[in-house]
Amino acid sequence: MREQSRDIERLRHIVNSIAHIEDFLRGKSLEQMKDDVMCYHAVVYNIMIIGEAANMLTNEFRDRHSEIPWRQIIDMRNVLVHGYYTTSPLFVWETYTNDLPLLKQQVEKFISELSEK
């Protein structure tokens, strides 16, 4: 059973994983990420954590914040875990550059709001 009181903890997991990805990729290009196998796998692992944490949020929280594509985030985790052989570094890079900055901003706002309660 998912507890609303734990939503903030799961949101912190998301922000922490995004911060790790930012640290791993700071100053790197797509080609450098692809060439650094350990870095690439660390990024993929943290994207999986983001998807798992999103999946563990309460349905009520996800419904209240439907502006976030929770289903896509969770589905990406599933692709990375179960369809790992179909994942391309470009797909991972585009997630990093196009999706994670906005997600981080939104999740930080949710954490701030929940902390004030």
C-alpha positions in Angstrom: 0.0 0.0 0.0 1.3 3.4 -0.9 1.3 6.1 1.8 0.8 9.7 1.1 3.3 10.6 3.8 6.0 8.9 1.8 5.3 10.8 -1.4 7.8 13.5 -0.4 10.5 10.8 0.2 9.9 9.4 -3.3 10.0 12.9 -4.8 13.4 13.4 -3.1 14.6 10.2 -4.7 13.7 11.6 -8.1 15.5 14.9 -7.5 18.5 13.1 -6.1 18.7 10.8 -9.1 18.5 13.8 -11.5 21.3 15.5 -9.6 23.4 12.4 -9.9 22.8 12.3 -13.7 23.7 16.0 -13.9 26.9 15.3 -12.1 27.8 12.3 -14.3 27.1 14.2 -17.5 28.4 17.7 -16.6 30.7 18.8 -19.4 30.2 15.7 -21.5 28.8 15.3 -25.0 26.6 12.5 -26.2 29.7 10.9 -27.8 31.6 11.1 -24.5 28.7 9.5 -22.6 28.5 6.7 -25.2 32.2 6.0 -24.9 32.2 6.0 -21.1 30.4 2.7 -20.4 30.3 3.2 -16.7 28.9 6.7 -17.0 26.3 5.5 -19.4 25.1 2.7 -17.1 25.1 5.0 -14.1 22.8 7.4 -16.0 20.5 4.6 -17.1 20.4 3.3 -13.5 19.3 6.6 -12.2 16.7 7.0 -14.8 15.3 3.7 -13.7 15.2 5.0 -10.1 13.3 8.0 -11.3 10.7 5.7 -12.9 10.5 3.4 -9.9 10.0 6.4 -7.5 7.3 7.8 -9.8 5.6 4.4 -9.8 5.6 4.3 -6.0 4.0 7.7 -5.7 0.4 7.5 -4.5 -2.2 7.5 -7.2 -3.8 10.6 -5.5 -0.5 12.5 -5.8 -0.1 11.6 -9.5 -3.7 12.5 -10.2 -3.3 15.9 -8.5 -0.3 16.6 -10.6 -1.4 15.2 -13.9 0.7 17.9 -15.8 3.6 15.5 -15.2 3.7 12.6 -17.7 4.0 10.0 -14.9 2.9 7.1 -17.2 5.7 7.9 -19.6 8.3 8.2 -16.8 7.2 4.8 -15.4 7.1 3.3 -18.9 10.6 4.5 -19.6 11.8 2.6 -16.5 10.1 -0.5 -17.7 11.7 -0.2 -21.1 15.2 0.3 -19.5 14.7 -2.7 -17.3 12.8 -5.1 -19.6 13.8 -3.8 -23.0 17.4 -2.9 -22.2 18.6 -4.2 -25.6 16.4 -1.7 -27.4 17.6 1.3 -25.6 19.8 3.7 -27.5 22.2 6.2 -26.0 20.5 9.0 -28.0 17.2 8.2 -26.3 18.9 8.4 -22.9 20.7 11.7 -23.9 17.5 13.3 -25.1 15.8 12.4 -21.8 18.7 14.1 -20.0 18.6 17.2 -22.1 14.9 17.6 -22.9 13.0 16.1 -20.0 15.0 16.0 -16.8 15.5 19.8 -16.3 11.8 20.5 -16.3 11.0 17.5 -14.2 13.6 18.5 -11.6 12.1 22.0 -11.4 8.5 20.7 -11.0 9.5 18.0 -8.4 11.4 20.6 -6.4 8.3 22.7 -6.3 6.2 19.8 -5.1 8.7 19.0 -2.4 8.7 22.6 -1.2 4.9 22.6 -1.1 4.7 19.3 0.8 7.4 20.5 3.2 5.3 23.5 4.1 2.3 21.4 5.3 
